[in-house]
Amino acid sequence: AIVKKQIARLKEPCLKCVDLVVSELSNVVRFCTERMSRYPRLREETERIIMSYVRSREQQCKDQLVLLIDCELA
């Protein structure tokens, strides 16, 4: 019972960590695409494609974390 309480407390920090990683990846993408400032449309499209991929993986990662924690609680 004690361990289950501690495992349940891990869910929020884990999800917050994913959010922080996505935020940092967003900053890195923005920094890298600044070098394409001579080609604004290419820059926008590149940034859009990369960030849409990151966001789709973000949700999958969160789903997997919740599933893992739920499995540990079972």
PDB file of N, CA, C, O and CB in Angstrom:
ATOM      1  N   ALA A   1       0.829  -1.200   0.000  1.00  0.00           N
ATOM      2  CA  ALA A   1       0.000   0.000   0.000  1.00  0.00           C
ATOM      3  C   ALA A   1       0.869   1.258   0.000  1.00  0.00           C
ATOM      4  O   ALA A   1       0.550   2.241  -0.668  1.00  0.00           O
ATOM      5  CB  ALA A   1      -0.941   0.001   1.215  1.00  0.00           C
ATOM      6  N   ILE A   2       1.959   1.217   0.748  1.00  0.00           N
ATOM      7  CA  ILE A   2       2.857   2.385   0.825  1.00  0.00           C
ATOM      8  C   ILE A   2       3.529   2.610  -0.525  1.00  0.00           C
ATOM      9  O   ILE A   2       3.645   3.743  -0.993  1.00  0.00           O
ATOM     10  CB  ILE A   2       3.931   2.192   1.938  1.00  0.00           C
ATOM     11  N   VAL A   3       3.968   1.527  -1.137  1.00  0.00           N
ATOM     12  CA  VAL A   3       4.648   1.630  -2.432  1.00  0.00           C
ATOM     13  C   VAL A   3       3.685   2.136  -3.502  1.00  0.00           C
ATOM     14  O   VAL A   3       4.063   2.946  -4.349  1.00  0.00           O
ATOM     15  CB  VAL A   3       5.239   0.263  -2.848  1.00  0.00           C
ATOM     16  N   LYS A   4       2.438   1.659  -3.466  1.00  0.00           N
ATOM     17  CA  LYS A   4       1.462   2.109  -4.452  1.00  0.00           C
ATOM     18  C   LYS A   4       1.236   3.607  -4.368  1.00  0.00           C
ATOM     19  O   LYS A   4       1.099   4.272  -5.395  1.00  0.00           O
ATOM     20  CB  LYS A   4       0.147   1.378  -4.265  1.00  0.00           C
ATOM     21  N   LYS A   5       1.195   4.143  -3.161  1.00  0.00           N
ATOM     22  CA  LYS A   5       1.030   5.600  -3.004  1.00  0.00           C
ATOM     23  C   LYS A   5       2.202   6.350  -3.624  1.00  0.00           C
ATOM     24  O   LYS A   5       2.021   7.376  -4.279  1.00  0.00           O
ATOM     25  CB  LYS A   5       0.899   5.973  -1.512  1.00  0.00           C
ATOM     26  N   GLN A   6       3.406   5.822  -3.409  1.00  0.00           N
ATOM     27  CA  GLN A   6       4.593   6.480  -3.958  1.00  0.00           C
ATOM     28  C   GLN A   6       4.632   6.387  -5.483  1.00  0.00           C
ATOM     29  O   GLN A   6       5.021   7.337  -6.164  1.00  0.00           O
ATOM     30  CB  GLN A   6       5.860   5.860  -3.367  1.00  0.00           C
ATOM     31  N   ILE A   7       4.225   5.234  -6.008  1.00  0.00           N
ATOM     32  CA  ILE A   7       4.190   5.074  -7.470  1.00  0.00           C
ATOM     33  C   ILE A   7       3.167   6.024  -8.078  1.00  0.00           C
ATOM     34  O   ILE A   7       3.423   6.639  -9.113  1.00  0.00           O
ATOM     35  CB  ILE A   7       3.859   3.611  -7.857  1.00  0.00           C
ATOM     36  N   ALA A   8       2.008   6.144  -7.436  1.00  0.00           N
ATOM     37  CA  ALA A   8       0.962   7.040  -7.945  1.00  0.00           C
ATOM     38  C   ALA A   8       1.439   8.489  -7.955  1.00  0.00           C
ATOM     39  O   ALA A   8       1.030   9.275  -8.809  1.00  0.00           O
ATOM     40  CB  ALA A   8      -0.314   6.914  -7.097  1.00  0.00           C
ATOM     41  N   ARG A   9       2.299   8.837  -7.010  1.00  0.00           N
ATOM     42  CA  ARG A   9       2.811  10.206  -6.955  1.00  0.00           C
ATOM     43  C   ARG A   9       3.794  10.508  -8.084  1.00  0.00           C
ATOM     44  O   ARG A   9       4.114  11.673  -8.322  1.00  0.00           O
ATOM     45  CB  ARG A   9       3.481  10.452  -5.621  1.00  0.00           C
ATOM     46  N   LEU A  10       4.273   9.493  -8.774  1.00  0.00           N
ATOM     47  CA  LEU A  10       5.224   9.695  -9.871  1.00  0.00           C
ATOM     48  C   LEU A  10       4.566  10.191 -11.152  1.00  0.00           C
ATOM     49  O   LEU A  10       5.238  10.757 -12.014  1.00  0.00           O
ATOM     50  CB  LEU A  10       5.954   8.411 -10.154  1.00  0.00           C
ATOM     51  N   LYS A  11       3.268   9.986 -11.284  1.00  0.00           N
ATOM     52  CA  LYS A  11       2.592  10.288 -12.555  1.00  0.00           C
ATOM     53  C   LYS A  11       2.737  11.760 -12.942  1.00  0.00           C
ATOM     54  O   LYS A  11       3.145  12.065 -14.062  1.00  0.00           O
ATOM     55  CB  LYS A  11       1.108   9.922 -12.463  1.00  0.00           C
ATOM     56  N   GLU A  12       2.411  12.661 -12.040  1.00  0.00           N
ATOM     57  CA  GLU A  12       2.472  14.093 -12.368  1.00  0.00           C
ATOM     58  C   GLU A  12       3.886  14.565 -12.719  1.00  0.00           C
ATOM     59  O   GLU A  12       4.052  15.236 -13.737  1.00  0.00           O
ATOM     60  CB  GLU A  12       1.944  14.909 -11.202  1.00  0.00           C
ATOM     61  N   PRO A  13       4.915  14.243 -11.919  1.00  0.00           N
ATOM     62  CA  PRO A  13       6.270  14.673 -12.299  1.00  0.00           C
ATOM     63  C   PRO A  13       6.728  14.111 -13.649  1.00  0.00           C
ATOM     64  O   PRO A  13       7.431  14.783 -14.403  1.00  0.00           O
ATOM     65  CB  PRO A  13       7.254  14.256 -11.227  1.00  0.00           C
ATOM     66  N   CYS A  14       6.324  12.884 -13.939  1.00  0.00           N
ATOM     67  CA  CYS A  14       6.704  12.286 -15.229  1.00  0.00           C
ATOM     68  C   CYS A  14       6.078  13.043 -16.390  1.00  0.00           C
ATOM     69  O   CYS A  14       6.749  13.341 -17.378  1.00  0.00           O
ATOM     70  CB  CYS A  14       6.284  10.809 -15.285  1.00  0.00           C
ATOM     71  N   LEU A  15       4.797  13.353 -16.271  1.00  0.00           N
ATOM     72  CA  LEU A  15       4.115  14.085 -17.335  1.00  0.00           C
ATOM     73  C   LEU A  15       4.671  15.496 -17.466  1.00  0.00           C
ATOM     74  O   LEU A  15       4.780  16.027 -18.571  1.00  0.00           O
ATOM     75  CB  LEU A  15       2.606  14.133 -17.071  1.00  0.00           C
ATOM     76  N   LYS A  16       5.019  16.100 -16.339  1.00  0.00           N
ATOM     77  CA  LYS A  16       5.611  17.441 -16.378  1.00  0.00           C
ATOM     78  C   LYS A  16       6.984  17.402 -17.048  1.00  0.00           C
ATOM     79  O   LYS A  16       7.359  18.334 -17.759  1.00  0.00           O
ATOM     80  CB  LYS A  16       5.729  18.025 -14.951  1.00  0.00           C
ATOM     81  N   CYS A  17       7.721  16.332 -16.822  1.00  0.00           N
ATOM     82  CA  CYS A  17       9.030  16.169 -17.453  1.00  0.00           C
ATOM     83  C   CYS A  17       8.886  16.085 -18.972  1.00  0.00           C
ATOM     84  O   CYS A  17       9.683  16.673 -19.703  1.00  0.00           O
ATOM     85  CB  CYS A  17       9.739  14.912 -16.913  1.00  0.00           C
ATOM     86  N   VAL A  18       7.891  15.369 -19.441  1.00  0.00           N
ATOM     87  CA  VAL A  18       7.643  15.280 -20.882  1.00  0.00           C
ATOM     88  C   VAL A  18       7.353  16.677 -21.440  1.00  0.00           C
ATOM     89  O   VAL A  18       7.862  17.043 -22.499  1.00  0.00           O
ATOM     90  CB  VAL A  18       6.456  14.312 -21.183  1.00  0.00           C
ATOM     91  N   ASP A  19       6.539  17.452 -20.727  1.00  0.00           N
ATOM     92  CA  ASP A  19       6.241  18.814 -21.173  1.00  0.00           C
ATOM     93  C   ASP A  19       7.500  19.673 -21.251  1.00  0.00           C
ATOM     94  O   ASP A  19       7.669  20.457 -22.185  1.00  0.00           O
ATOM     95  CB  ASP A  19       5.230  19.465 -20.235  1.00  0.00           C
ATOM     96  N   LEU A  20       8.379  19.519 -20.267  1.00  0.00           N
ATOM     97  CA  LEU A  20       9.624  20.290 -20.270  1.00  0.00           C
ATOM     98  C   LEU A  20      10.544  19.878 -21.415  1.00  0.00           C
ATOM     99  O   LEU A  20      11.210  20.722 -22.015  1.00  0.00           O
ATOM    100  CB  LEU A  20      10.349  20.122 -18.939  1.00  0.00           C
ATOM    101  N   VAL A  21      10.582  18.599 -21.715  1.00  0.00           N
ATOM    102  CA  VAL A  21      11.409  18.114 -22.837  1.00  0.00           C
ATOM    103  C   VAL A  21      10.871  18.658 -24.156  1.00  0.00           C
ATOM    104  O   VAL A  21      11.639  19.085 -25.019  1.00  0.00           O
ATOM    105  CB  VAL A  21      11.441  16.555 -22.872  1.00  0.00           C
ATOM    106  N   VAL A  22       9.543  18.642 -24.308  1.00  0.00           N
ATOM    107  CA  VAL A  22       8.943  19.172 -25.536  1.00  0.00           C
ATOM    108  C   VAL A  22       9.225  20.666 -25.656  1.00  0.00           C
ATOM    109  O   VAL A  22       9.505  21.162 -26.748  1.00  0.00           O
ATOM    110  CB  VAL A  22       7.418  18.908 -25.559  1.00  0.00           C
ATOM    111  N   SER A  23       9.154  21.370 -24.558  1.00  0.00           N
ATOM    112  CA  SER A  23       9.455  22.805 -24.574  1.00  0.00           C
ATOM    113  C   SER A  23      10.907  23.051 -24.993  1.00  0.00           C
ATOM    114  O   SER A  23      11.187  23.946 -25.790  1.00  0.00           O
ATOM    115  CB  SER A  23       9.190  23.427 -23.186  1.00  0.00           C
ATOM    116  N   GLU A  24      11.811  22.263 -24.456  1.00  0.00           N
ATOM    117  CA  GLU A  24      13.223  22.420 -24.815  1.00  0.00           C
ATOM    118  C   GLU A  24      13.459  22.053 -26.277  1.00  0.00           C
ATOM    119  O   GLU A  24      14.230  22.723 -26.963  1.00  0.00           O
ATOM    120  CB  GLU A  24      14.108  21.555 -23.904  1.00  0.00           C
ATOM    121  N   LEU A  25      12.811  21.006 -26.757  1.00  0.00           N
ATOM    122  CA  LEU A  25      12.936  20.647 -28.172  1.00  0.00           C
ATOM    123  C   LEU A  25      12.411  21.760 -29.064  1.00  0.00           C
ATOM    124  O   LEU A  25      12.983  22.040 -30.117  1.00  0.00           O
ATOM    125  CB  LEU A  25      12.186  19.344 -28.464  1.00  0.00           C
ATOM    126  N   SER A  26      11.337  22.387 -28.648  1.00  0.00           N
ATOM    127  CA  SER A  26      10.783  23.510 -29.399  1.00  0.00           C
ATOM    128  C   SER A  26      11.796  24.646 -29.490  1.00  0.00           C
ATOM    129  O   SER A  26      11.963  25.250 -30.550  1.00  0.00           O
ATOM    130  CB  SER A  26       9.484  24.006 -28.746  1.00  0.00           C
ATOM    131  N   ASN A  27      12.467  24.935 -28.385  1.00  0.00           N
ATOM    132  CA  ASN A  27      13.492  25.981 -28.384  1.00  0.00           C
ATOM    133  C   ASN A  27      14.659  25.618 -29.303  1.00  0.00           C
ATOM    134  O   ASN A  27      15.184  26.474 -30.014  1.00  0.00           O
ATOM    135  CB  ASN A  27      14.004  26.222 -26.959  1.00  0.00           C
ATOM    136  N   VAL A  28      15.055  24.363 -29.286  1.00  0.00           N
ATOM    137  CA  VAL A  28      16.169  23.914 -30.139  1.00  0.00           C
ATOM    138  C   VAL A  28      15.778  24.024 -31.611  1.00  0.00           C
ATOM    139  O   VAL A  28      16.568  24.482 -32.436  1.00  0.00           O
ATOM    140  CB  VAL A  28      16.572  22.449 -29.798  1.00  0.00           C
ATOM    141  N   VAL A  29      14.561  23.606 -31.932  1.00  0.00           N
ATOM    142  CA  VAL A  29      14.100  23.696 -33.325  1.00  0.00           C
ATOM    143  C   VAL A  29      14.075  25.154 -33.771  1.00  0.00           C
ATOM    144  O   VAL A  29      14.529  25.483 -34.867  1.00  0.00           O
ATOM    145  CB  VAL A  29      12.691  23.060 -33.485  1.00  0.00           C
ATOM    146  N   ARG A  30      13.550  26.011 -32.927  1.00  0.00           N
ATOM    147  CA  ARG A  30      13.490  27.437 -33.262  1.00  0.00           C
ATOM    148  C   ARG A  30      14.895  28.008 -33.480  1.00  0.00           C
ATOM    149  O   ARG A  30      15.134  28.774 -34.413  1.00  0.00           O
ATOM    150  CB  ARG A  30      12.766  28.220 -32.147  1.00  0.00           C
ATOM    151  N   PHE A  31      15.816  27.615 -32.593  1.00  0.00           N
ATOM    152  CA  PHE A  31      17.196  28.091 -32.716  1.00  0.00           C
ATOM    153  C   PHE A  31      17.829  27.601 -34.020  1.00  0.00           C
ATOM    154  O   PHE A  31      18.513  28.358 -34.709  1.00  0.00           O
ATOM    155  CB  PHE A  31      18.034  27.622 -31.511  1.00  0.00           C
ATOM    156  N   CYS A  32      17.594  26.338 -34.349  1.00  0.00           N
ATOM    157  CA  CYS A  32      18.195  25.772 -35.567  1.00  0.00           C
ATOM    158  C   CYS A  32      17.591  26.360 -36.835  1.00  0.00           C
ATOM    159  O   CYS A  32      18.299  26.564 -37.821  1.00  0.00           O
ATOM    160  CB  CYS A  32      18.027  24.262 -35.580  1.00  0.00           C
ATOM    161  N   THR A  33      16.306  26.630 -36.817  1.00  0.00           N
ATOM    162  CA  THR A  33      15.677  27.165 -38.024  1.00  0.00           C
ATOM    163  C   THR A  33      15.974  28.646 -38.230  1.00  0.00           C
ATOM    164  O   THR A  33      15.710  29.189 -39.302  1.00  0.00           O
ATOM    165  CB  THR A  33      14.182  26.952 -37.963  1.00  0.00           C
ATOM    166  N   GLU A  34      16.516  29.295 -37.220  1.00  0.00           N
ATOM    167  CA  GLU A  34      16.903  30.700 -37.400  1.00  0.00           C
ATOM    168  C   GLU A  34      17.967  30.847 -38.484  1.00  0.00           C
ATOM    169  O   GLU A  34      18.082  31.905 -39.102  1.00  0.00           O
ATOM    170  CB  GLU A  34      17.420  31.286 -36.078  1.00  0.00           C
ATOM    171  N   ARG A  35      18.716  29.828 -38.707  1.00  0.00           N
ATOM    172  CA  ARG A  35      19.763  29.870 -39.734  1.00  0.00           C
ATOM    173  C   ARG A  35      19.172  29.888 -41.140  1.00  0.00           C
ATOM    174  O   ARG A  35      19.871  30.178 -42.111  1.00  0.00           O
ATOM    175  CB  ARG A  35      20.701  28.672 -39.583  1.00  0.00           C
ATOM    176  N   MET A  36      17.893  29.578 -41.241  1.00  0.00           N
ATOM    177  CA  MET A  36      17.220  29.597 -42.543  1.00  0.00           C
ATOM    178  C   MET A  36      16.422  30.882 -42.740  1.00  0.00           C
ATOM    179  O   MET A  36      15.471  30.915 -43.520  1.00  0.00           O
ATOM    180  CB  MET A  36      16.297  28.384 -42.681  1.00  0.00           C
ATOM    181  N   SER A  37      16.804  31.917 -42.044  1.00  0.00           N
ATOM    182  CA  SER A  37      16.026  33.162 -42.102  1.00  0.00           C
ATOM    183  C   SER A  37      15.994  33.765 -43.514  1.00  0.00           C
ATOM    184  O   SER A  37      15.113  34.565 -43.827  1.00  0.00           O
ATOM    185  CB  SER A  37      16.606  34.184 -41.120  1.00  0.00           C
ATOM    186  N   ARG A  38      16.934  33.389 -44.347  1.00  0.00           N
ATOM    187  CA  ARG A  38      16.927  33.893 -45.726  1.00  0.00           C
ATOM    188  C   ARG A  38      15.802  33.272 -46.544  1.00  0.00           C
ATOM    189  O   ARG A  38      15.429  33.791 -47.596  1.00  0.00           O
ATOM    190  CB  ARG A  38      18.270  33.615 -46.400  1.00  0.00           C
ATOM    191  N   TYR A  39      15.268  32.163 -46.056  1.00  0.00           N
ATOM    192  CA  TYR A  39      14.184  31.451 -46.735  1.00  0.00           C
ATOM    193  C   TYR A  39      13.001  31.298 -45.774  1.00  0.00           C
ATOM    194  O   TYR A  39      12.805  30.231 -45.193  1.00  0.00           O
ATOM    195  CB  TYR A  39      14.665  30.054 -47.247  1.00  0.00           C
ATOM    196  N   PRO A  40      12.234  32.343 -45.613  1.00  0.00           N
ATOM    197  CA  PRO A  40      11.181  32.330 -44.585  1.00  0.00           C
ATOM    198  C   PRO A  40      10.128  31.233 -44.756  1.00  0.00           C
ATOM    199  O   PRO A  40       9.685  30.644 -43.770  1.00  0.00           O
ATOM    200  CB  PRO A  40      10.494  33.652 -44.574  1.00  0.00           C
ATOM    201  N   ARG A  41       9.730  30.959 -45.982  1.00  0.00           N
ATOM    202  CA  ARG A  41       8.715  29.901 -46.175  1.00  0.00           C
ATOM    203  C   ARG A  41       9.271  28.528 -45.843  1.00  0.00           C
ATOM    204  O   ARG A  41       8.589  27.703 -45.235  1.00  0.00           O
ATOM    205  CB  ARG A  41       8.196  29.908 -47.618  1.00  0.00           C
ATOM    206  N   LEU A  42      10.507  28.289 -46.242  1.00  0.00           N
ATOM    207  CA  LEU A  42      11.162  27.021 -45.915  1.00  0.00           C
ATOM    208  C   LEU A  42      11.300  26.882 -44.400  1.00  0.00           C
ATOM    209  O   LEU A  42      11.054  25.813 -43.841  1.00  0.00           O
ATOM    210  CB  LEU A  42      12.552  26.928 -46.597  1.00  0.00           C
ATOM    211  N   ARG A  43      11.684  27.943 -43.760  1.00  0.00           N
ATOM    212  CA  ARG A  43      11.842  27.942 -42.301  1.00  0.00           C
ATOM    213  C   ARG A  43      10.518  27.617 -41.617  1.00  0.00           C
ATOM    214  O   ARG A  43      10.469  26.754 -40.741  1.00  0.00           O
ATOM    215  CB  ARG A  43      12.372  29.307 -41.812  1.00  0.00           C
ATOM    216  N   GLU A  44       9.463  28.289 -42.003  1.00  0.00           N
ATOM    217  CA  GLU A  44       8.153  28.065 -41.396  1.00  0.00           C
ATOM    218  C   GLU A  44       7.682  26.631 -41.599  1.00  0.00           C
ATOM    219  O   GLU A  44       7.195  25.987 -40.671  1.00  0.00           O
ATOM    220  CB  GLU A  44       7.131  29.035 -41.974  1.00  0.00           C
ATOM    221  N   GLU A  45       7.832  26.148 -42.811  1.00  0.00           N
ATOM    222  CA  GLU A  45       7.374  24.793 -43.121  1.00  0.00           C
ATOM    223  C   GLU A  45       8.198  23.745 -42.377  1.00  0.00           C
ATOM    224  O   GLU A  45       7.650  22.770 -41.864  1.00  0.00           O
ATOM    225  CB  GLU A  45       7.446  24.539 -44.630  1.00  0.00           C
ATOM    226  N   THR A  46       9.506  23.945 -42.319  1.00  0.00           N
ATOM    227  CA  THR A  46      10.372  23.024 -41.591  1.00  0.00           C
ATOM    228  C   THR A  46       9.995  22.987 -40.110  1.00  0.00           C
ATOM    229  O   THR A  46       9.866  21.918 -39.513  1.00  0.00           O
ATOM    230  CB  THR A  46      11.847  23.428 -41.756  1.00  0.00           C
ATOM    231  N   GLU A  47       9.824  24.150 -39.545  1.00  0.00           N
ATOM    232  CA  GLU A  47       9.452  24.244 -38.135  1.00  0.00           C
ATOM    233  C   GLU A  47       8.086  23.594 -37.888  1.00  0.00           C
ATOM    234  O   GLU A  47       7.897  22.902 -36.887  1.00  0.00           O
ATOM    235  CB  GLU A  47       9.430  25.719 -37.683  1.00  0.00           C
ATOM    236  N   ARG A  48       7.152  23.816 -38.788  1.00  0.00           N
ATOM    237  CA  ARG A  48       5.815  23.255 -38.628  1.00  0.00           C
ATOM    238  C   ARG A  48       5.847  21.727 -38.671  1.00  0.00           C
ATOM    239  O   ARG A  48       5.217  21.063 -37.848  1.00  0.00           O
ATOM    240  CB  ARG A  48       4.881  23.792 -39.715  1.00  0.00           C
ATOM    241  N   ILE A  49       6.581  21.180 -39.629  1.00  0.00           N
ATOM    242  CA  ILE A  49       6.656  19.719 -39.780  1.00  0.00           C
ATOM    243  C   ILE A  49       7.319  19.077 -38.555  1.00  0.00           C
ATOM    244  O   ILE A  49       6.822  18.089 -38.015  1.00  0.00           O
ATOM    245  CB  ILE A  49       7.441  19.348 -41.065  1.00  0.00           C
ATOM    246  N   ILE A  50       8.422  19.641 -38.136  1.00  0.00           N
ATOM    247  CA  ILE A  50       9.142  19.069 -36.994  1.00  0.00           C
ATOM    248  C   ILE A  50       8.298  19.153 -35.726  1.00  0.00           C
ATOM    249  O   ILE A  50       8.217  18.185 -34.969  1.00  0.00           O
ATOM    250  CB  ILE A  50      10.487  19.793 -36.784  1.00  0.00           C
ATOM    251  N   MET A  51       7.674  20.292 -35.492  1.00  0.00           N
ATOM    252  CA  MET A  51       6.895  20.443 -34.266  1.00  0.00           C
ATOM    253  C   MET A  51       5.629  19.597 -34.276  1.00  0.00           C
ATOM    254  O   MET A  51       5.198  19.130 -33.222  1.00  0.00           O
ATOM    255  CB  MET A  51       6.534  21.896 -34.060  1.00  0.00           C
ATOM    256  N   SER A  52       5.034  19.392 -35.422  1.00  0.00           N
ATOM    257  CA  SER A  52       3.863  18.517 -35.459  1.00  0.00           C
ATOM    258  C   SER A  52       4.273  17.075 -35.144  1.00  0.00           C
ATOM    259  O   SER A  52       3.533  16.351 -34.478  1.00  0.00           O
ATOM    260  CB  SER A  52       3.168  18.593 -36.843  1.00  0.00           C
ATOM    261  N   TYR A  53       5.433  16.665 -35.614  1.00  0.00           N
ATOM    262  CA  TYR A  53       5.944  15.331 -35.299  1.00  0.00           C
ATOM    263  C   TYR A  53       6.230  15.207 -33.799  1.00  0.00           C
ATOM    264  O   TYR A  53       5.867  14.213 -33.171  1.00  0.00           O
ATOM    265  CB  TYR A  53       7.223  15.036 -36.117  1.00  0.00           C
ATOM    266  N   VAL A  54       6.883  16.224 -33.236  1.00  0.00           N
ATOM    267  CA  VAL A  54       7.205  16.205 -31.808  1.00  0.00           C
ATOM    268  C   VAL A  54       5.925  16.148 -30.973  1.00  0.00           C
ATOM    269  O   VAL A  54       5.857  15.411 -29.989  1.00  0.00           O
ATOM    270  CB  VAL A  54       8.042  17.448 -31.423  1.00  0.00           C
ATOM    271  N   ARG A  55       4.925  16.914 -31.359  1.00  0.00           N
ATOM    272  CA  ARG A  55       3.666  16.921 -30.595  1.00  0.00           C
ATOM    273  C   ARG A  55       2.943  15.578 -30.680  1.00  0.00           C
ATOM    274  O   ARG A  55       2.341  15.133 -29.703  1.00  0.00           O
ATOM    275  CB  ARG A  55       2.745  18.035 -31.103  1.00  0.00           C
ATOM    276  N   SER A  56       3.002  14.939 -31.837  1.00  0.00           N
ATOM    277  CA  SER A  56       2.356  13.632 -31.942  1.00  0.00           C
ATOM    278  C   SER A  56       3.083  12.607 -31.069  1.00  0.00           C
ATOM    279  O   SER A  56       2.444  11.766 -30.436  1.00  0.00           O
ATOM    280  CB  SER A  56       2.325  13.160 -33.413  1.00  0.00           C
ATOM    281  N   ARG A  57       4.386  12.676 -31.034  1.00  0.00           N
ATOM    282  CA  ARG A  57       5.161  11.765 -30.191  1.00  0.00           C
ATOM    283  C   ARG A  57       4.993  12.105 -28.713  1.00  0.00           C
ATOM    284  O   ARG A  57       5.076  11.225 -27.857  1.00  0.00           O
ATOM    285  CB  ARG A  57       6.645  11.815 -30.576  1.00  0.00           C
ATOM    286  N   GLU A  58       4.758  13.370 -28.418  1.00  0.00           N
ATOM    287  CA  GLU A  58       4.536  13.777 -27.031  1.00  0.00           C
ATOM    288  C   GLU A  58       3.323  13.043 -26.459  1.00  0.00           C
ATOM    289  O   GLU A  58       3.390  12.507 -25.353  1.00  0.00           O
ATOM    290  CB  GLU A  58       4.336  15.311 -26.935  1.00  0.00           C
ATOM    291  N   GLN A  59       2.240  13.016 -27.188  1.00  0.00           N
ATOM    292  CA  GLN A  59       1.035  12.352 -26.701  1.00  0.00           C
ATOM    293  C   GLN A  59       1.256  10.851 -26.558  1.00  0.00           C
ATOM    294  O   GLN A  59       0.785  10.244 -25.597  1.00  0.00           O
ATOM    295  CB  GLN A  59      -0.140  12.624 -27.642  1.00  0.00           C
ATOM    296  N   GLN A  60       1.961  10.255 -27.496  1.00  0.00           N
ATOM    297  CA  GLN A  60       2.253   8.827 -27.390  1.00  0.00           C
ATOM    298  C   GLN A  60       3.122   8.527 -26.169  1.00  0.00           C
ATOM    299  O   GLN A  60       2.926   7.525 -25.482  1.00  0.00           O
ATOM    300  CB  GLN A  60       2.947   8.332 -28.661  1.00  0.00           C
ATOM    301  N   CYS A  61       4.069   9.399 -25.916  1.00  0.00           N
ATOM    302  CA  CYS A  61       4.954   9.234 -24.761  1.00  0.00           C
ATOM    303  C   CYS A  61       4.151   9.338 -23.463  1.00  0.00           C
ATOM    304  O   CYS A  61       4.335   8.533 -22.550  1.00  0.00           O
ATOM    305  CB  CYS A  61       6.085  10.295 -24.783  1.00  0.00           C
ATOM    306  N   LYS A  62       3.271  10.322 -23.385  1.00  0.00           N
ATOM    307  CA  LYS A  62       2.443  10.474 -22.188  1.00  0.00           C
ATOM    308  C   LYS A  62       1.537   9.261 -21.990  1.00  0.00           C
ATOM    309  O   LYS A  62       1.359   8.790 -20.867  1.00  0.00           O
ATOM    310  CB  LYS A  62       1.598  11.752 -22.280  1.00  0.00           C
ATOM    311  N   ASP A  63       0.973   8.763 -23.076  1.00  0.00           N
ATOM    312  CA  ASP A  63       0.126   7.576 -22.987  1.00  0.00           C
ATOM    313  C   ASP A  63       0.912   6.381 -22.454  1.00  0.00           C
ATOM    314  O   ASP A  63       0.418   5.628 -21.615  1.00  0.00           O
ATOM    315  CB  ASP A  63      -0.474   7.244 -24.357  1.00  0.00           C
ATOM    316  N   GLN A  64       2.134   6.214 -22.945  1.00  0.00           N
ATOM    317  CA  GLN A  64       2.970   5.106 -22.495  1.00  0.00           C
ATOM    318  C   GLN A  64       3.348   5.249 -21.019  1.00  0.00           C
ATOM    319  O   GLN A  64       3.381   4.260 -20.285  1.00  0.00           O
ATOM    320  CB  GLN A  64       4.230   5.020 -23.351  1.00  0.00           C
ATOM    321  N   LEU A  65       3.631   6.472 -20.589  1.00  0.00           N
ATOM    322  CA  LEU A  65       3.957   6.696 -19.183  1.00  0.00           C
ATOM    323  C   LEU A  65       2.780   6.352 -18.281  1.00  0.00           C
ATOM    324  O   LEU A  65       2.947   5.687 -17.259  1.00  0.00           O
ATOM    325  CB  LEU A  65       4.379   8.145 -18.960  1.00  0.00           C
ATOM    326  N   VAL A  66       1.603   6.802 -18.657  1.00  0.00           N
ATOM    327  CA  VAL A  66       0.410   6.509 -17.865  1.00  0.00           C
ATOM    328  C   VAL A  66       0.161   5.003 -17.824  1.00  0.00           C
ATOM    329  O   VAL A  66      -0.179   4.454 -16.776  1.00  0.00           O
ATOM    330  CB  VAL A  66      -0.822   7.243 -18.441  1.00  0.00           C
ATOM    331  N   LEU A  67       0.328   4.344 -18.955  1.00  0.00           N
ATOM    332  CA  LEU A  67       0.148   2.894 -19.016  1.00  0.00           C
ATOM    333  C   LEU A  67       1.154   2.176 -18.115  1.00  0.00           C
ATOM    334  O   LEU A  67       0.797   1.238 -17.402  1.00  0.00           O
ATOM    335  CB  LEU A  67       0.288   2.399 -20.463  1.00  0.00           C
ATOM    336  N   LEU A  68       2.397   2.617 -18.150  1.00  0.00           N
ATOM    337  CA  LEU A  68       3.431   1.997 -17.328  1.00  0.00           C
ATOM    338  C   LEU A  68       3.123   2.161 -15.850  1.00  0.00           C
ATOM    339  O   LEU A  68       3.235   1.207 -15.081  1.00  0.00           O
ATOM    340  CB  LEU A  68       4.797   2.593 -17.648  1.00  0.00           C
ATOM    341  N   ILE A  69       2.736   3.361 -15.449  1.00  0.00           N
ATOM    342  CA  ILE A  69       2.410   3.606 -14.045  1.00  0.00           C
ATOM    343  C   ILE A  69       1.187   2.802 -13.633  1.00  0.00           C
ATOM    344  O   ILE A  69       1.149   2.248 -12.535  1.00  0.00           O
ATOM    345  CB  ILE A  69       2.169   5.102 -13.796  1.00  0.00           C
ATOM    346  N   ASP A  70       0.193   2.735 -14.501  1.00  0.00           N
ATOM    347  CA  ASP A  70      -0.994   1.935 -14.200  1.00  0.00           C
ATOM    348  C   ASP A  70      -0.647   0.451 -14.051  1.00  0.00           C
ATOM    349  O   ASP A  70      -1.198  -0.241 -13.195  1.00  0.00           O
ATOM    350  CB  ASP A  70      -2.046   2.120 -15.298  1.00  0.00           C
ATOM    351  N   CYS A  71       0.269  -0.026 -14.891  1.00  0.00           N
ATOM    352  CA  CYS A  71       0.704  -1.426 -14.784  1.00  0.00           C
ATOM    353  C   CYS A  71       1.420  -1.670 -13.453  1.00  0.00           C
ATOM    354  O   CYS A  71       1.223  -2.701 -12.809  1.00  0.00           O
ATOM    355  CB  CYS A  71       1.636  -1.796 -15.965  1.00  0.00           C
ATOM    356  N   GLU A  72       2.238  -0.724 -13.060  1.00  0.00           N
ATOM    357  CA  GLU A  72       2.957  -0.860 -11.781  1.00  0.00           C
ATOM    358  C   GLU A  72       1.990  -0.827 -10.598  1.00  0.00           C
ATOM    359  O   GLU A  72       2.237  -1.458  -9.570  1.00  0.00           O
ATOM    360  CB  GLU A  72       4.006   0.262 -11.631  1.00  0.00           C
ATOM    361  N   LEU A  73       0.907  -0.102 -10.746  1.00  0.00           N
ATOM    362  CA  LEU A  73      -0.070  -0.009  -9.670  1.00  0.00           C
ATOM    363  C   LEU A  73      -0.973  -1.242  -9.590  1.00  0.00           C
ATOM    364  O   LEU A  73      -1.611  -1.482  -8.565  1.00  0.00           O
ATOM    365  CB  LEU A  73      -0.914   1.232  -9.854  1.00  0.00           C
ATOM    366  N   ALA A  74      -1.025  -2.012 -10.659  1.00  0.00           N
ATOM    367  CA  ALA A  74      -1.941  -3.177 -10.699  1.00  0.00           C
ATOM    368  C   ALA A  74      -1.429  -4.330  -9.849  1.00  0.00           C
ATOM    369  O   ALA A  74      -2.074  -5.376  -9.774  1.00  0.00           O
ATOM    370  CB  ALA A  74      -2.133  -3.657 -12.144  1.00  0.00           C
TER     371      ALA A  74
END
